[in-house]
Amino acid sequence: MVRLAVYAGLGLLLVVLLLAWGRSARSRRTGSLAAEAMVLDPVCSTYVPRARAVIRRIDGVDHAFCSRACADAFSPAAAPRADSTDRRG
């Protein structure tokens, strides 16, 4: 009878440890993505994580793109300027 109680206790401990390990692995996986800054690609209007974006400095301004293809297709004249204001009445 004592042996059965020991096995049950060890089994319960194993289940609790596995559940705690699964929760911590899941929070590490999702926590890093939630804290990552997103940037807008001016060519295709796609949001990408800044760490994965292709960054190009054009006319002294950093622009972030989702891919090299979008970076190559970028036209600085078509990009919205940070210093421009909307003057609609």
Backbone as CSV, one residue per row, in Angstrom:
resi,resn,N_x,N_y,N_z,CA_x,CA_y,CA_z,C_x,C_y,C_z
1,MET,0.818,-1.197,0.000,0.000,0.000,0.000,0.863,1.264,0.000
2,VAL,1.948,1.233,0.769,2.850,2.377,0.839,3.512,2.591,-0.524
3,ARG,3.863,1.479,-1.179,4.490,1.564,-2.489,3.554,2.251,-3.485
4,LEU,2.281,1.959,-3.442,1.297,2.577,-4.330,1.207,4.083,-4.073
5,ALA,1.243,4.502,-2.824,1.189,5.923,-2.487,2.444,6.647,-2.986
6,VAL,3.602,6.009,-2.888,4.849,6.611,-3.371,4.788,6.771,-4.884
7,TYR,4.345,5.739,-5.601,4.236,5.823,-7.062,3.225,6.892,-7.490
8,ALA,2.123,6.978,-6.786,1.117,7.994,-7.103,1.687,9.397,-6.865
9,GLY,2.416,9.581,-5.779,3.031,10.878,-5.491,4.071,11.258,-6.539
10,LEU,4.893,10.301,-6.948,5.893,10.568,-7.986,5.230,10.878,-9.328
11,GLY,4.160,10.172,-9.634,3.430,10.437,-10.881,2.810,11.825,-10.875
12,LEU,2.234,12.206,-9.758,1.644,13.541,-9.637,2.717,14.626,-9.758
13,LEU,3.861,14.407,-9.137,4.970,15.357,-9.231,5.451,15.495,-10.676
14,LEU,5.536,14.390,-11.391,5.953,14.420,-12.791,4.966,15.212,-13.646
15,VAL,3.683,15.007,-13.431,2.658,15.735,-14.190,2.748,17.233,-13.907
16,VAL,2.899,17.616,-12.659,2.990,19.031,-12.295,4.226,19.667,-12.926
17,LEU,5.357,18.981,-12.895,6.581,19.515,-13.497,6.444,19.669,-15.009
18,LEU,5.837,18.694,-15.669,5.643,18.787,-17.120,4.706,19.935,-17.488
19,LEU,3.650,20.133,-16.735,2.734,21.242,-17.009,3.420,22.592,-16.803
20,ALA,4.216,22.716,-15.756,4.928,23.972,-15.502,5.947,24.240,-16.599
21,TRP,6.644,23.220,-17.056,7.628,23.386,-18.126,6.939,23.803,-19.426
22,GLY,5.793,23.219,-19.738,5.050,23.582,-20.946,4.563,25.016,-20.909
23,ARG,4.092,25.466,-19.757,3.632,26.852,-19.627,4.778,27.840,-19.796
24,SER,5.923,27.552,-19.212,7.052,28.484,-19.321,7.591,28.522,-20.749
25,ALA,7.609,27.402,-21.444,8.071,27.386,-22.836,7.117,28.171,-23.722
26,ARG,5.827,28.048,-23.477,4.835,28.777,-24.274,4.937,30.279,-24.036
27,SER,5.141,30.701,-22.793,5.235,32.134,-22.504,6.513,32.729,-23.089
28,ARG,7.593,31.981,-23.118,8.823,32.471,-23.750,8.620,32.641,-25.247
29,ARG,7.925,31.717,-25.857,7.701,31.759,-27.296,6.814,32.931,-27.684
30,THR,5.722,33.157,-27.001,4.800,34.229,-27.364,5.215,35.573,-26.790
31,GLY,5.900,35.593,-25.663,6.303,36.847,-25.048,7.286,37.631,-25.896
32,SER,8.199,36.948,-26.551,9.195,37.662,-27.348,8.563,38.288,-28.582
33,LEU,7.560,37.649,-29.159,6.909,38.213,-30.336,6.038,39.406,-29.976
34,ALA,5.408,39.358,-28.815,4.524,40.451,-28.422,5.309,41.726,-28.148
35,ALA,6.527,41.607,-27.684,7.320,42.782,-27.343,8.074,43.345,-28.539
36,GLU,8.068,42.643,-29.653,8.839,43.067,-30.816,8.138,44.208,-31.556
37,ALA,8.882,45.242,-31.900,8.322,46.405,-32.591,8.011,46.053,-34.042
38,MET,6.867,46.522,-34.514,6.456,46.294,-35.897,6.649,47.582,-36.684
39,VAL,7.070,47.444,-37.945,7.256,48.595,-38.830,6.444,48.367,-40.101
40,LEU,6.047,49.465,-40.734,5.209,49.404,-41.928,6.068,49.528,-43.176
41,ASP,5.909,48.573,-44.090,6.588,48.623,-45.384,5.865,49.655,-46.244
42,PRO,6.549,50.708,-46.731,5.875,51.753,-47.502,5.468,51.317,-48.906
43,VAL,5.982,50.191,-49.385,5.657,49.734,-50.735,4.382,48.899,-50.737
44,CYS,4.346,47.861,-49.911,3.198,46.941,-49.938,2.289,47.079,-48.721
45,SER,2.584,48.009,-47.830,1.782,48.278,-46.624,1.644,47.063,-45.713
46,THR,2.698,46.271,-45.625,2.728,45.109,-44.754,3.504,45.454,-43.493
47,TYR,2.999,45.029,-42.337,3.731,45.210,-41.091,4.674,44.028,-40.905
48,VAL,5.920,44.323,-40.570,6.922,43.293,-40.326,7.654,43.613,-39.025
49,PRO,8.138,42.583,-38.319,8.943,42.847,-37.128,10.219,43.593,-37.517
50,ARG,10.568,44.616,-36.777,11.738,45.435,-37.120,13.006,44.592,-37.206
51,ALA,13.125,43.579,-36.372,14.316,42.734,-36.381,14.450,41.951,-37.687
52,ARG,13.347,41.700,-38.384,13.382,40.931,-39.633,13.274,41.803,-40.873
53,ALA,13.117,43.098,-40.696,12.915,44.001,-41.833,14.232,44.291,-42.546
54,VAL,14.112,44.601,-43.833,15.248,45.069,-44.622,15.274,46.587,-44.456
55,ILE,16.340,47.111,-43.870,16.438,48.546,-43.588,17.341,49.195,-44.633
56,ARG,16.846,50.249,-45.246,17.644,51.025,-46.205,17.599,52.492,-45.795
57,ARG,18.758,53.149,-45.809,18.832,54.587,-45.524,18.818,55.307,-46.862
58,ILE,17.758,56.080,-47.100,17.582,56.806,-48.354,17.385,58.274,-48.014
59,ASP,18.232,59.116,-48.553,18.194,60.563,-48.293,18.241,60.869,-46.798
60,GLY,19.013,60.084,-46.051,19.170,60.318,-44.625,18.037,59.803,-43.761
61,VAL,17.079,59.093,-44.357,15.933,58.565,-43.615,15.953,57.042,-43.711
62,ASP,15.806,56.365,-42.570,15.734,54.907,-42.569,14.338,54.461,-42.970
63,HIS,14.274,53.533,-43.914,13.008,52.946,-44.347,13.094,51.443,-44.121
64,ALA,12.007,50.843,-43.654,11.958,49.411,-43.388,11.067,48.736,-44.424
65,PHE,11.531,47.599,-44.936,10.806,46.864,-45.973,10.669,45.407,-45.563
66,CYS,9.646,44.750,-46.106,9.426,43.342,-45.787,10.383,42.438,-46.553
67,SER,10.906,42.906,-47.692,11.793,42.085,-48.511,12.712,42.972,-49.343
68,ARG,13.704,42.342,-49.959,14.597,43.086,-50.852,13.848,43.569,-52.080
69,ALA,12.870,42.790,-52.528,12.089,43.192,-53.703,11.358,44.505,-53.436
70,CYS,10.757,44.645,-52.276,10.077,45.902,-51.934,11.088,47.030,-51.763
71,ALA,12.246,46.732,-51.198,13.274,47.761,-51.032,13.759,48.255,-52.389
72,ASP,13.898,47.349,-53.353,14.336,47.739,-54.695,13.253,48.500,-55.446
73,ALA,11.985,48.203,-55.153,10.874,48.857,-55.849,10.505,50.206,-55.240
74,PHE,11.101,50.546,-54.111,10.744,51.766,-53.388,11.121,53.015,-54.170
75,SER,10.203,53.974,-54.189,10.451,55.276,-54.801,10.368,56.333,-53.710
76,PRO,11.465,57.011,-53.390,11.431,58.007,-52.312,10.429,59.125,-52.560
77,ALA,10.137,59.438,-53.814,9.189,60.515,-54.115,7.775,60.144,-53.687
78,ALA,7.452,58.854,-53.687,6.103,58.412,-53.339,5.927,58.178,-51.840
79,ALA,7.014,58.192,-51.096,6.941,57.904,-49.660,6.373,59.090,-48.900
80,PRO,5.563,58.833,-47.884,5.072,59.931,-47.045,6.226,60.522,-46.252
81,ARG,6.298,61.824,-46.180,7.388,62.491,-45.477,6.991,62.726,-44.027
82,ALA,7.933,62.564,-43.143,7.664,62.728,-41.712,7.374,64.177,-41.361
83,ASP,7.920,65.123,-42.135,7.726,66.529,-41.802,6.533,67.155,-42.512
84,SER,5.835,66.383,-43.346,4.678,66.946,-44.050,3.447,66.886,-43.152
85,THR,2.534,67.811,-43.363,1.298,67.830,-42.584,0.117,67.788,-43.534
86,ASP,-0.962,67.260,-43.057,-2.184,67.196,-43.848,-2.869,68.557,-43.765
87,ARG,-3.067,69.196,-44.894,-3.617,70.559,-44.898,-5.056,70.600,-45.417
88,ARG,-5.744,69.474,-45.304,-7.157,69.491,-45.712,-7.960,70.292,-44.706
89,GLY,-8.909,71.016,-45.204,-9.677,71.898,-44.355,-10.744,71.236,-43.634
